[in-house]
């Protein structure tokens, strides 16, 4: 059974893979685990068991040196994050961790989607981040949904089989343009990406949903496991 701890490890692995593919890096400061994502100038602190000024101060200093515009902190829902406020952080959106058997998701129709790591409409950070779907060994797949010639949605799936006895893969960066929602594009993206992850060995899929996304995912076999928290600091 997928656990919140498993979802947290998956989220960290996804950010670490994105960092490697885009010229970022990971580092630690006094029990704080940081990931630098240069394409978006974001520095992420991943699931500390406690908020420690001894870990925060050097990490934030490194973020300033790297040129970070934003610092995010991902926390387990049981960890007290209030001390982050004294550093200027504000509480942000709440991840809703959800999971589903991969077979339940592959059963849906994926018509209108394409697995691709080249999207002519992308520029800036989205274009740079496509490198994660070209990295070898292949652990990430990117899909787009089109209606006619129009790009209407995109998402990634990710599966790292190293030290992953539960076979847990993930879906990340799901986006369907507002004018094309409720037309099956989100479902088709899920199905296409689930098939790629399943072929690589995934048996379960997890994701972090917004309350808005929960409606779609719960109808497509995903069940709510628990909730986390995020905190954000703007440096620009």
Buried (B, 14 or more C-beta within 10 A) or exposed (E): EBBBEBBBBBBBBBBBBBBBBBEBEBBEBEEBBBBBBBBBBBBBBBBBEEBBEEBBBBBBEBBEEBEBEBBBBBBBEEBEBEBBEEBEBEBBEBBBBBBBBBEBBBEBEBEBBEBEBEBEEBEEBBBBBBBBBEBEEEBBBBBBBBBEEEBBBBBBBBBBBEEBEBBBBBBBBBBBBEEBBEBBBBBBBBBBBBBBBBEBEBBBBBBBBEEEBBEBBBEBBBEEBBBBBBBBBEBE
